[in-house]
């Protein structure tokens, strides 16, 4: 991956922590790292509670955003609403693209796409 190893590692940790923290039900969390042409992709995918409309998903990257009940400080799912905002800033500093979407199976997927080494 073309980028700062320490901050890229921090971004991956944030995405994994987020998947573990907010997975719903009997959680199945998938983590993928793969090459796609000259790019490297890192993904986390997990079940979630569907409390947000798809067009609202990008607000998850806003500082302090808590768009649904699962993102409150109950049931041990505490936090300050900063993790995904920090992940977005790290992606930008490393010239990577960070996106979120709901899959056809109704799961939430975060994807970071980095430039590969030249």
C-alpha positions in Angstrom: 0.0 0.0 0.0 1.2 3.5 -0.8 0.8 5.4 2.4 2.0 5.9 6.0 2.1 2.4 7.6 1.2 3.7 11.1 -1.9 5.7 10.1 -3.0 3.0 7.5 -2.9 0.5 10.3 -4.9 2.8 12.5 -7.6 3.2 9.8 -7.9 -0.6 9.5 -8.1 -0.9 13.3 -10.9 1.6 13.4 -12.9 -0.2 10.8 -12.5 -3.6 12.5 -13.3 -2.1 15.9 -16.4 -0.5 14.4 -17.6 -3.8 12.8 -17.2 -5.6 16.1 -18.8 -2.8 18.2 -21.9 -2.4 16.0 -22.6 -5.9 14.5 -26.1 -7.0 15.2 -27.5 -10.4 16.2 -25.2 -13.4 16.1 -22.5 -11.4 14.3 -20.7 -12.6 11.3 -18.0 -10.1 10.5 -16.0 -10.4 7.3 -12.6 -8.7 6.8 -11.0 -8.7 3.4 -7.7 -7.4 2.0 -7.1 -7.8 -1.7 -5.4 -6.3 -4.7 -7.5 -4.9 -7.5 -5.3 -3.9 -10.4 -2.9 -1.3 -9.1 -5.1 -0.7 -6.0 -5.3 -2.4 -2.7 -8.7 -2.7 -1.0 -9.5 -3.3 2.7 -13.1 -4.1 3.6 -15.2 -4.8 6.7 -18.7 -6.2 6.4 -21.2 -7.0 9.1 -24.9 -7.3 9.9 -26.4 -4.1 11.3 -29.8 -2.8 12.4 -30.9 -1.0 9.2 -31.9 2.1 11.2 -30.6 4.5 8.5 -31.7 5.2 5.0 -29.0 4.4 2.4 -28.6 8.1 1.5 -27.7 8.8 5.2 -24.9 6.3 5.4 -22.2 8.9 4.5 -23.1 10.8 7.6 -21.4 8.0 9.6 -18.2 9.8 8.7 -19.3 13.1 10.3 -17.8 13.9 13.7 -20.1 13.0 16.7 -22.8 11.6 14.4 -25.1 9.0 15.9 -27.8 8.3 13.4 -29.5 5.4 15.2 -30.1 3.8 18.5 -27.3 1.3 18.2 -24.8 4.2 18.2 -25.7 5.4 21.7 -23.7 4.7 24.8 -25.8 1.8 26.0 -25.1 -1.9 26.1 -21.4 -1.4 26.1 -21.3 0.1 22.7 -19.9 3.4 23.9 -17.7 5.8 22.0 -17.6 9.4 21.1 -18.6 9.3 17.5 -15.1 10.1 16.3 -13.7 6.8 15.0 -15.1 6.9 11.5 -14.4 10.6 11.2 -10.7 9.9 12.0 -10.7 7.0 9.5 -11.9 9.3 6.8 -9.2 11.9 7.6 -6.6 9.2 7.6 -7.8 8.0 4.2 -7.7 11.5 2.8 -4.1 12.0 4.1 -3.0 8.7 2.4 -4.8 9.5 -0.9 -7.2 6.7 -0.3 -11.0 6.5 -0.8 -13.2 5.4 2.1 -16.8 4.5 1.4 -19.8 2.9 3.1 -22.8 1.1 1.5 -25.4 -1.4 2.3 -24.9 -4.7 0.4 -27.7 -6.6 -1.5 -27.8 -9.0 1.5 -28.6 -6.1 3.8 -25.2 -5.9 5.5 -23.0 -2.8 5.9 -19.8 -2.6 4.0 -16.9 -0.2 4.6 -14.2 -0.1 1.9 -10.9 1.7 1.9 -9.1 1.7 -1.5 -5.4 2.6 -1.5 -2.9 3.1 -4.3 -0.5 0.2 -4.6 3.2 0.6 -4.6 4.7 1.6 -8.0 
